[in-house]
Amino acid sequence: MTAMKARRPEPAEIEFKNMRFLIMDRPTDATMEKFIEELKKRRVKDVVRVCEPTYKTEKLVQEGIRVLVSLIKG
């Protein structure tokens, strides 16, 4: 039996009027470079964190991506 590697879901892009939203799985510090690469490819300027923190935001800010925090408590 072979071990299955966990896959993260693909990003989903939603357009509404003059806005675009990109829904992605949360990164970790170890996956931040790939995460930033994807954000830059899609010209993302703002990230809204709606989950528990799993990464430091400094690299995003250094790349000119603003980080907003909006934790949804359920």
N, CA, C and O atoms as a CHARMM CRD file, in Angstrom:
* protein
*
  296
    1    1 MET  N      0.84100  -1.17700   0.00000 PROA 1      0.00000
    2    1 MET  CA     0.00000   0.00000   0.00000 PROA 1      0.00000
    3    1 MET  C      0.88800   1.24400   0.00000 PROA 1      0.00000
    4    1 MET  O      1.85000   1.32200   0.76400 PROA 1      0.00000
    5    2 THR  N      0.57300   2.20000  -0.84100 PROA 2      0.00000
    6    2 THR  CA     1.36300   3.42400  -0.90600 PROA 2      0.00000
    7    2 THR  C      0.69000   4.51600  -0.09500 PROA 2      0.00000
    8    2 THR  O     -0.53600   4.58200  -0.00300 PROA 2      0.00000
    9    3 ALA  N      1.50300   5.35500   0.48200 PROA 3      0.00000
   10    3 ALA  CA     0.97300   6.47500   1.26600 PROA 3      0.00000
   11    3 ALA  C      0.48100   7.56300   0.32400 PROA 3      0.00000
   12    3 ALA  O      1.14500   7.89400  -0.65800 PROA 3      0.00000
   13    4 MET  N     -0.67500   8.10900   0.62600 PROA 4      0.00000
   14    4 MET  CA    -1.21400   9.19800  -0.18400 PROA 4      0.00000
   15    4 MET  C     -0.72800  10.52600   0.37300 PROA 4      0.00000
   16    4 MET  O     -0.74700  10.75400   1.58200 PROA 4      0.00000
   17    5 LYS  N     -0.30100  11.37900  -0.50800 PROA 5      0.00000
   18    5 LYS  CA     0.14700  12.70700  -0.11100 PROA 5      0.00000
   19    5 LYS  C     -1.07500  13.62800  -0.04900 PROA 5      0.00000
   20    5 LYS  O     -1.86900  13.68100  -0.98800 PROA 5      0.00000
   21    6 ALA  N     -1.21600  14.34500   1.05300 PROA 6      0.00000
   22    6 ALA  CA    -2.34100  15.26700   1.19100 PROA 6      0.00000
   23    6 ALA  C     -2.19600  16.40800   0.19300 PROA 6      0.00000
   24    6 ALA  O     -1.13300  17.01700   0.08100 PROA 6      0.00000
   25    7 ARG  N     -3.26400  16.68600  -0.52200 PROA 7      0.00000
   26    7 ARG  CA    -3.24900  17.77300  -1.49900 PROA 7      0.00000
   27    7 ARG  C     -4.10300  18.92000  -1.00600 PROA 7      0.00000
   28    7 ARG  O     -5.18800  18.72500  -0.45700 PROA 7      0.00000
   29    8 ARG  N     -3.60300  20.09000  -1.20900 PROA 8      0.00000
   30    8 ARG  CA    -4.38400  21.27700  -0.87200 PROA 8      0.00000
   31    8 ARG  C     -5.33300  21.56000  -2.03100 PROA 8      0.00000
   32    8 ARG  O     -4.99000  21.31200  -3.18700 PROA 8      0.00000
   33    9 PRO  N     -6.52500  22.07600  -1.73100 PROA 9      0.00000
   34    9 PRO  CA    -7.45400  22.39100  -2.82100 PROA 9      0.00000
   35    9 PRO  C     -6.90500  23.50200  -3.70800 PROA 9      0.00000
   36    9 PRO  O     -6.14100  24.35400  -3.25400 PROA 9      0.00000
   37   10 GLU  N     -7.29800  23.48400  -4.95700 PROA 10     0.00000
   38   10 GLU  CA    -6.89200  24.53000  -5.89500 PROA 10     0.00000
   39   10 GLU  C     -7.54500  25.85100  -5.49900 PROA 10     0.00000
   40   10 GLU  O     -8.63300  25.84400  -4.92400 PROA 10     0.00000
   41   11 PRO  N     -6.90900  26.98300  -5.79100 PROA 11     0.00000
   42   11 PRO  CA    -7.52100  28.28300  -5.51700 PROA 11     0.00000
   43   11 PRO  C     -8.79900  28.46300  -6.33500 PROA 11     0.00000
   44   11 PRO  O     -8.89200  27.98700  -7.46600 PROA 11     0.00000
   45   12 ALA  N     -9.77600  29.14700  -5.75700 PROA 12     0.00000
   46   12 ALA  CA   -11.02500  29.47000  -6.45300 PROA 12     0.00000
   47   12 ALA  C    -11.11000  30.98100  -6.59000 PROA 12     0.00000
   48   12 ALA  O    -10.93300  31.71100  -5.61500 PROA 12     0.00000
   49   13 GLU  N    -11.38100  31.44900  -7.80000 PROA 13     0.00000
   50   13 GLU  CA   -11.47200  32.89200  -8.04200 PROA 13     0.00000
   51   13 GLU  C    -12.92800  33.26800  -8.28900 PROA 13     0.00000
   52   13 GLU  O    -13.61900  32.63000  -9.08200 PROA 13     0.00000
   53   14 ILE  N    -13.38400  34.30900  -7.60300 PROA 14     0.00000
   54   14 ILE  CA   -14.75600  34.79200  -7.73100 PROA 14     0.00000
   55   14 ILE  C    -14.69500  36.25900  -8.12400 PROA 14     0.00000
   56   14 ILE  O    -13.95100  37.03600  -7.52700 PROA 14     0.00000
   57   15 GLU  N    -15.48000  36.63900  -9.13200 PROA 15     0.00000
   58   15 GLU  CA   -15.57200  38.04300  -9.54400 PROA 15     0.00000
   59   15 GLU  C    -16.96300  38.55500  -9.22400 PROA 15     0.00000
   60   15 GLU  O    -17.96100  37.88200  -9.48200 PROA 15     0.00000
   61   16 PHE  N    -17.02100  39.75500  -8.65800 PROA 16     0.00000
   62   16 PHE  CA   -18.28900  40.39400  -8.33700 PROA 16     0.00000
   63   16 PHE  C    -18.14300  41.88300  -8.59600 PROA 16     0.00000
   64   16 PHE  O    -17.34800  42.56300  -7.94700 PROA 16     0.00000
   65   17 LYS  N    -18.91500  42.38200  -9.54700 PROA 17     0.00000
   66   17 LYS  CA   -18.82900  43.78200  -9.97000 PROA 17     0.00000
   67   17 LYS  C    -17.37400  44.11000 -10.30600 PROA 17     0.00000
   68   17 LYS  O    -16.79500  43.48100 -11.19100 PROA 17     0.00000
   69   18 ASN  N    -16.77700  45.07700  -9.61900 PROA 18     0.00000
   70   18 ASN  CA   -15.39000  45.44600  -9.94300 PROA 18     0.00000
   71   18 ASN  C    -14.38100  44.83200  -8.97200 PROA 18     0.00000
   72   18 ASN  O    -13.25900  45.32100  -8.84000 PROA 18     0.00000
   73   19 MET  N    -14.79100  43.75100  -8.28900 PROA 19     0.00000
   74   19 MET  CA   -13.90800  43.12300  -7.30400 PROA 19     0.00000
   75   19 MET  C    -13.60700  41.68100  -7.69800 PROA 19     0.00000
   76   19 MET  O    -14.40600  41.01300  -8.35400 PROA 19     0.00000
   77   20 ARG  N    -12.43600  41.22600  -7.28000 PROA 20     0.00000
   78   20 ARG  CA   -12.04500  39.82300  -7.48000 PROA 20     0.00000
   79   20 ARG  C    -11.62800  39.25500  -6.13900 PROA 20     0.00000
   80   20 ARG  O    -10.92200  39.90800  -5.37000 PROA 20     0.00000
   81   21 PHE  N    -12.06300  38.04300  -5.86300 PROA 21     0.00000
   82   21 PHE  CA   -11.71900  37.35800  -4.62000 PROA 21     0.00000
   83   21 PHE  C    -11.04600  36.04700  -4.97000 PROA 21     0.00000
   84   21 PHE  O    -11.49700  35.32500  -5.85900 PROA 21     0.00000
   85   22 LEU  N     -9.98000  35.74500  -4.28000 PROA 22     0.00000
   86   22 LEU  CA    -9.25800  34.49700  -4.47800 PROA 22     0.00000
   87   22 LEU  C     -9.30800  33.73000  -3.16100 PROA 22     0.00000
   88   22 LEU  O     -8.78000  34.18400  -2.14500 PROA 22     0.00000
   89   23 ILE  N     -9.94500  32.56800  -3.19000 PROA 23     0.00000
   90   23 ILE  CA   -10.07800  31.75400  -1.98700 PROA 23     0.00000
   91   23 ILE  C     -9.04400  30.64400  -2.06200 PROA 23     0.00000
   92   23 ILE  O     -9.02200  29.85500  -3.00700 PROA 23     0.00000
   93   24 MET  N     -8.18500  30.59700  -1.04600 PROA 24     0.00000
   94   24 MET  CA    -7.08500  29.63000  -1.02700 PROA 24     0.00000
   95   24 MET  C     -6.97800  29.00200   0.34900 PROA 24     0.00000
   96   24 MET  O     -7.43600  29.56100   1.34500 PROA 24     0.00000
   97   25 ASP  N     -6.36200  27.82700   0.38300 PROA 25     0.00000
   98   25 ASP  CA    -6.04000  27.19700   1.65200 PROA 25     0.00000
   99   25 ASP  C     -4.96600  28.03700   2.33700 PROA 25     0.00000
  100   25 ASP  O     -4.13500  28.65300   1.66900 PROA 25     0.00000
  101   26 ARG  N     -4.98100  28.06200   3.64500 PROA 26     0.00000
  102   26 ARG  CA    -4.00300  28.87700   4.36800 PROA 26     0.00000
  103   26 ARG  C     -2.59500  28.29400   4.21300 PROA 26     0.00000
  104   26 ARG  O     -2.41000  27.07700   4.19500 PROA 26     0.00000
  105   27 PRO  N     -1.61800  29.17800   4.10300 PROA 27     0.00000
  106   27 PRO  CA    -0.23500  28.70500   3.97300 PROA 27     0.00000
  107   27 PRO  C      0.37300  28.42800   5.34800 PROA 27     0.00000
  108   27 PRO  O     -0.24200  28.67200   6.38600 PROA 27     0.00000
  109   28 THR  N      1.57700  27.92100   5.31400 PROA 28     0.00000
  110   28 THR  CA     2.40400  27.80900   6.51400 PROA 28     0.00000
  111   28 THR  C      3.68900  28.56300   6.20000 PROA 28     0.00000
  112   28 THR  O      3.90500  28.97200   5.05900 PROA 28     0.00000
  113   29 ASP  N      4.52900  28.74800   7.18500 PROA 29     0.00000
  114   29 ASP  CA     5.81200  29.39900   6.90800 PROA 29     0.00000
  115   29 ASP  C      6.60500  28.60500   5.87400 PROA 29     0.00000
  116   29 ASP  O      7.33600  29.18500   5.07100 PROA 29     0.00000
  117   30 ALA  N      6.46500  27.27900   5.89200 PROA 30     0.00000
  118   30 ALA  CA     7.20000  26.42700   4.95300 PROA 30     0.00000
  119   30 ALA  C      6.68900  26.54900   3.51700 PROA 30     0.00000
  120   30 ALA  O      7.44400  26.30900   2.57400 PROA 30     0.00000
  121   31 THR  N      5.41400  26.92100   3.33700 PROA 31     0.00000
  122   31 THR  CA     4.84300  27.02200   1.98500 PROA 31     0.00000
  123   31 THR  C      4.66300  28.46900   1.52600 PROA 31     0.00000
  124   31 THR  O      4.08100  28.72100   0.47100 PROA 31     0.00000
  125   32 MET  N      5.16200  29.41400   2.31600 PROA 32     0.00000
  126   32 MET  CA     4.92100  30.83200   2.03800 PROA 32     0.00000
  127   32 MET  C      5.45300  31.27800   0.67900 PROA 32     0.00000
  128   32 MET  O      4.79300  32.06900   0.00600 PROA 32     0.00000
  129   33 GLU  N      6.61300  30.80300   0.25400 PROA 33     0.00000
  130   33 GLU  CA     7.18000  31.23900  -1.03100 PROA 33     0.00000
  131   33 GLU  C      6.24200  30.88500  -2.18600 PROA 33     0.00000
  132   33 GLU  O      6.00000  31.71600  -3.06200 PROA 33     0.00000
  133   34 LYS  N      5.71600  29.66600  -2.19500 PROA 34     0.00000
  134   34 LYS  CA     4.77400  29.24200  -3.24000 PROA 34     0.00000
  135   34 LYS  C      3.48400  30.04800  -3.15700 PROA 34     0.00000
  136   34 LYS  O      2.90200  30.41400  -4.17800 PROA 34     0.00000
  137   35 PHE  N      3.04600  30.31800  -1.93800 PROA 35     0.00000
  138   35 PHE  CA     1.83600  31.10200  -1.70900 PROA 35     0.00000
  139   35 PHE  C      1.99900  32.49800  -2.30800 PROA 35     0.00000
  140   35 PHE  O      1.11500  32.97600  -3.01800 PROA 35     0.00000
  141   36 ILE  N      3.11600  33.14700  -2.02500 PROA 36     0.00000
  142   36 ILE  CA     3.38700  34.48300  -2.55500 PROA 36     0.00000
  143   36 ILE  C      3.47900  34.44400  -4.07200 PROA 36     0.00000
  144   36 ILE  O      2.98000  35.34200  -4.75000 PROA 36     0.00000
  145   37 GLU  N      4.10600  33.42300  -4.59900 PROA 37     0.00000
  146   37 GLU  CA     4.21600  33.26600  -6.05600 PROA 37     0.00000
  147   37 GLU  C      2.82300  33.23700  -6.69500 PROA 37     0.00000
  148   37 GLU  O      2.59200  33.89300  -7.71100 PROA 37     0.00000
  149   38 GLU  N      1.90900  32.48900  -6.10700 PROA 38     0.00000
  150   38 GLU  CA     0.53600  32.39700  -6.62800 PROA 38     0.00000
  151   38 GLU  C     -0.18300  33.73600  -6.50200 PROA 38     0.00000
  152   38 GLU  O     -0.89000  34.14500  -7.42300 PROA 38     0.00000
  153   39 LEU  N     -0.01300  34.41700  -5.38200 PROA 39     0.00000
  154   39 LEU  CA    -0.64900  35.71800  -5.19000 PROA 39     0.00000
  155   39 LEU  C     -0.14600  36.73200  -6.21300 PROA 39     0.00000
  156   39 LEU  O     -0.94100  37.47300  -6.79100 PROA 39     0.00000
  157   40 LYS  N      1.15200  36.77100  -6.44000 PROA 40     0.00000
  158   40 LYS  CA     1.72700  37.72000  -7.39600 PROA 40     0.00000
  159   40 LYS  C      1.25700  37.41700  -8.81800 PROA 40     0.00000
  160   40 LYS  O      0.98200  38.32900  -9.59800 PROA 40     0.00000
  161   41 LYS  N      1.16700  36.12900  -9.14400 PROA 41     0.00000
  162   41 LYS  CA     0.70800  35.72500 -10.47400 PROA 41     0.00000
  163   41 LYS  C     -0.71000  36.24600 -10.72700 PROA 41     0.00000
  164   41 LYS  O     -1.06300  36.57200 -11.86000 PROA 41     0.00000
  165   42 ARG  N     -1.51000  36.32100  -9.67400 PROA 42     0.00000
  166   42 ARG  CA    -2.90000  36.76000  -9.79400 PROA 42     0.00000
  167   42 ARG  C     -3.09000  38.22800  -9.40600 PROA 42     0.00000
  168   42 ARG  O     -4.22200  38.70000  -9.29400 PROA 42     0.00000
  169   43 ARG  N     -1.98500  38.94800  -9.20100 PROA 43     0.00000
  170   43 ARG  CA    -1.98400  40.38400  -8.89200 PROA 43     0.00000
  171   43 ARG  C     -2.76000  40.73400  -7.62000 PROA 43     0.00000
  172   43 ARG  O     -3.47400  41.73600  -7.57500 PROA 43     0.00000
  173   44 VAL  N     -2.61500  39.90700  -6.60200 PROA 44     0.00000
  174   44 VAL  CA    -3.28800  40.13200  -5.31900 PROA 44     0.00000
  175   44 VAL  C     -2.57700  41.24600  -4.56600 PROA 44     0.00000
  176   44 VAL  O     -1.34700  41.28100  -4.50900 PROA 44     0.00000
  177   45 LYS  N     -3.35400  42.15500  -3.98900 PROA 45     0.00000
  178   45 LYS  CA    -2.79500  43.27100  -3.22700 PROA 45     0.00000
  179   45 LYS  C     -3.11800  43.16800  -1.73400 PROA 45     0.00000
  180   45 LYS  O     -2.40300  43.72600  -0.90100 PROA 45     0.00000
  181   46 ASP  N     -4.20300  42.44800  -1.39700 PROA 46     0.00000
  182   46 ASP  CA    -4.64400  42.31600  -0.00800 PROA 46     0.00000
  183   46 ASP  C     -4.95400  40.85600   0.30400 PROA 46     0.00000
  184   46 ASP  O     -5.49700  40.13000  -0.52900 PROA 46     0.00000
  185   47 VAL  N     -4.60200  40.44000   1.51500 PROA 47     0.00000
  186   47 VAL  CA    -4.94900  39.11200   2.02000 PROA 47     0.00000
  187   47 VAL  C     -5.78100  39.33300   3.27300 PROA 47     0.00000
  188   47 VAL  O     -5.40100  40.11100   4.14800 PROA 47     0.00000
  189   48 VAL  N     -6.91900  38.64600   3.35900 PROA 48     0.00000
  190   48 VAL  CA    -7.75100  38.70200   4.55600 PROA 48     0.00000
  191   48 VAL  C     -7.65800  37.34700   5.23800 PROA 48     0.00000
  192   48 VAL  O     -8.08000  36.32900   4.68800 PROA 48     0.00000
  193   49 ARG  N     -7.11300  37.34700   6.41600 PROA 49     0.00000
  194   49 ARG  CA    -6.95800  36.10000   7.17600 PROA 49     0.00000
  195   49 ARG  C     -8.26300  35.83800   7.92800 PROA 49     0.00000
  196   49 ARG  O     -8.69500  36.65900   8.73600 PROA 49     0.00000
  197   50 VAL  N     -8.88500  34.68900   7.65600 PROA 50     0.00000
  198   50 VAL  CA   -10.13600  34.32900   8.32700 PROA 50     0.00000
  199   50 VAL  C     -9.99500  32.99100   9.06500 PROA 50     0.00000
  200   50 VAL  O    -10.98300  32.30800   9.33200 PROA 50     0.00000
  201   51 CYS  N     -8.76200  32.63800   9.38500 PROA 51     0.00000
  202   51 CYS  CA    -8.49600  31.37800  10.08100 PROA 51     0.00000
  203   51 CYS  C     -7.44400  31.63500  11.15700 PROA 51     0.00000
  204   51 CYS  O     -6.87300  32.72200  11.24700 PROA 51     0.00000
  205   52 GLU  N     -7.21000  30.62900  11.95200 PROA 52     0.00000
  206   52 GLU  CA    -6.16100  30.74100  12.96600 PROA 52     0.00000
  207   52 GLU  C     -4.81400  30.93400  12.27400 PROA 52     0.00000
  208   52 GLU  O     -4.58000  30.33200  11.22700 PROA 52     0.00000
  209   53 PRO  N     -3.92400  31.75400  12.82500 PROA 53     0.00000
  210   53 PRO  CA    -2.62200  32.00400  12.19800 PROA 53     0.00000
  211   53 PRO  C     -1.77700  30.73100  12.08500 PROA 53     0.00000
  212   53 PRO  O     -1.60800  29.98900  13.05200 PROA 53     0.00000
  213   54 THR  N     -1.25500  30.50200  10.88300 PROA 54     0.00000
  214   54 THR  CA    -0.32500  29.38600  10.65700 PROA 54     0.00000
  215   54 THR  C      0.94800  29.88800   9.99300 PROA 54     0.00000
  216   54 THR  O      1.81000  29.09700   9.61100 PROA 54     0.00000
  217   55 TYR  N      1.06200  31.21000   9.85700 PROA 55     0.00000
  218   55 TYR  CA     2.20900  31.78100   9.16500 PROA 55     0.00000
  219   55 TYR  C      2.47700  33.19000   9.67400 PROA 55     0.00000
  220   55 TYR  O      1.59500  33.86200  10.20800 PROA 55     0.00000
  221   56 LYS  N      3.71000  33.61000   9.49300 PROA 56     0.00000
  222   56 LYS  CA     4.10100  34.98400   9.81200 PROA 56     0.00000
  223   56 LYS  C      3.77200  35.85000   8.59500 PROA 56     0.00000
  224   56 LYS  O      3.88300  35.39200   7.45800 PROA 56     0.00000
  225   57 THR  N      3.37600  37.07800   8.82800 PROA 57     0.00000
  226   57 THR  CA     2.93900  37.94900   7.73200 PROA 57     0.00000
  227   57 THR  C      4.05300  38.81700   7.14800 PROA 57     0.00000
  228   57 THR  O      3.83700  39.48800   6.13900 PROA 57     0.00000
  229   58 GLU  N      5.22500  38.81800   7.75300 PROA 58     0.00000
  230   58 GLU  CA     6.29000  39.73200   7.33500 PROA 58     0.00000
  231   58 GLU  C      6.65000  39.59800   5.85500 PROA 58     0.00000
  232   58 GLU  O      6.84200  40.60700   5.17700 PROA 58     0.00000
  233   59 LYS  N      6.74400  38.37700   5.35000 PROA 59     0.00000
  234   59 LYS  CA     7.12800  38.19100   3.94700 PROA 59     0.00000
  235   59 LYS  C      6.07900  38.75800   3.00300 PROA 59     0.00000
  236   59 LYS  O      6.41700  39.32100   1.96200 PROA 59     0.00000
  237   60 LEU  N      4.81200  38.61300   3.36100 PROA 60     0.00000
  238   60 LEU  CA     3.74700  39.18600   2.53600 PROA 60     0.00000
  239   60 LEU  C      3.88200  40.70400   2.48500 PROA 60     0.00000
  240   60 LEU  O      3.82000  41.30700   1.41400 PROA 60     0.00000
  241   61 VAL  N      4.06500  41.30700   3.64400 PROA 61     0.00000
  242   61 VAL  CA     4.19700  42.76400   3.72900 PROA 61     0.00000
  243   61 VAL  C      5.42000  43.23500   2.94500 PROA 61     0.00000
  244   61 VAL  O      5.35500  44.25500   2.25800 PROA 61     0.00000
  245   62 GLN  N      6.52700  42.51100   3.03800 PROA 62     0.00000
  246   62 GLN  CA     7.73800  42.86900   2.28300 PROA 62     0.00000
  247   62 GLN  C      7.49100  42.83900   0.77900 PROA 62     0.00000
  248   62 GLN  O      8.13400  43.57200   0.02700 PROA 62     0.00000
  249   63 GLU  N      6.56700  41.99800   0.34200 PROA 63     0.00000
  250   63 GLU  CA     6.24400  41.88600  -1.08400 PROA 63     0.00000
  251   63 GLU  C      5.15700  42.87200  -1.50600 PROA 63     0.00000
  252   63 GLU  O      4.70000  42.84700  -2.64800 PROA 63     0.00000
  253   64 GLY  N      4.74000  43.74600  -0.57200 PROA 64     0.00000
  254   64 GLY  CA     3.73900  44.75300  -0.90000 PROA 64     0.00000
  255   64 GLY  C      2.30800  44.25000  -0.82100 PROA 64     0.00000
  256   64 GLY  O      1.40400  44.86100  -1.39100 PROA 64     0.00000
  257   65 ILE  N      2.09400  43.14400  -0.12100 PROA 65     0.00000
  258   65 ILE  CA     0.75700  42.58000   0.03800 PROA 65     0.00000
  259   65 ILE  C      0.28000  42.89900   1.45100 PROA 65     0.00000
  260   65 ILE  O      0.90700  42.50800   2.43500 PROA 65     0.00000
  261   66 ARG  N     -0.82500  43.60500   1.53400 PROA 66     0.00000
  262   66 ARG  CA    -1.38300  44.02000   2.82000 PROA 66     0.00000
  263   66 ARG  C     -2.13500  42.85400   3.45700 PROA 66     0.00000
  264   66 ARG  O     -2.85100  42.12800   2.76800 PROA 66     0.00000
  265   67 VAL  N     -1.97700  42.67100   4.76400 PROA 67     0.00000
  266   67 VAL  CA    -2.62800  41.57100   5.48000 PROA 67     0.00000
  267   67 VAL  C     -3.64500  42.15000   6.46000 PROA 67     0.00000
  268   67 VAL  O     -3.30400  42.94800   7.33300 PROA 67     0.00000
  269   68 LEU  N     -4.89200  41.73400   6.29800 PROA 68     0.00000
  270   68 LEU  CA    -5.97800  42.14600   7.17900 PROA 68     0.00000
  271   68 LEU  C     -6.44100  40.91600   7.94800 PROA 68     0.00000
  272   68 LEU  O     -6.45500  39.81500   7.39700 PROA 68     0.00000
  273   69 VAL  N     -6.81500  41.08500   9.19900 PROA 69     0.00000
  274   69 VAL  CA    -7.23900  39.95000  10.01500 PROA 69     0.00000
  275   69 VAL  C     -8.72200  40.08800  10.32000 PROA 69     0.00000
  276   69 VAL  O     -9.17300  41.12500  10.80800 PROA 69     0.00000
  277   70 SER  N     -9.47400  39.03700  10.02900 PROA 70     0.00000
  278   70 SER  CA   -10.90700  39.00700  10.29400 PROA 70     0.00000
  279   70 SER  C    -11.28200  37.59600  10.71900 PROA 70     0.00000
  280   70 SER  O    -11.88200  36.85300   9.94300 PROA 70     0.00000
  281   71 LEU  N    -10.93600  37.22600  11.93200 PROA 71     0.00000
  282   71 LEU  CA   -11.23200  35.87700  12.40700 PROA 71     0.00000
  283   71 LEU  C    -12.73000  35.71200  12.61200 PROA 71     0.00000
  284   71 LEU  O    -13.38100  36.53300  13.26000 PROA 71     0.00000
  285   72 ILE  N    -13.25400  34.65100  12.05500 PROA 72     0.00000
  286   72 ILE  CA   -14.67400  34.33700  12.19300 PROA 72     0.00000
  287   72 ILE  C    -14.79300  33.28000  13.27900 PROA 72     0.00000
  288   72 ILE  O    -14.25800  32.17800  13.15200 PROA 72     0.00000
  289   73 LYS  N    -15.48100  33.61800  14.32200 PROA 73     0.00000
  290   73 LYS  CA   -15.63700  32.67500  15.43300 PROA 73     0.00000
  291   73 LYS  C    -16.97500  31.96800  15.27200 PROA 73     0.00000
  292   73 LYS  O    -18.00100  32.59500  15.00500 PROA 73     0.00000
  293   74 GLY  N    -16.94200  30.64500  15.44100 PROA 74     0.00000
  294   74 GLY  CA   -18.17600  29.89100  15.22600 PROA 74     0.00000
  295   74 GLY  C    -18.64900  29.13300  16.39300 PROA 74     0.00000
  296   74 GLY  O    -19.68000  28.46400  16.31900 PROA 74     0.00000
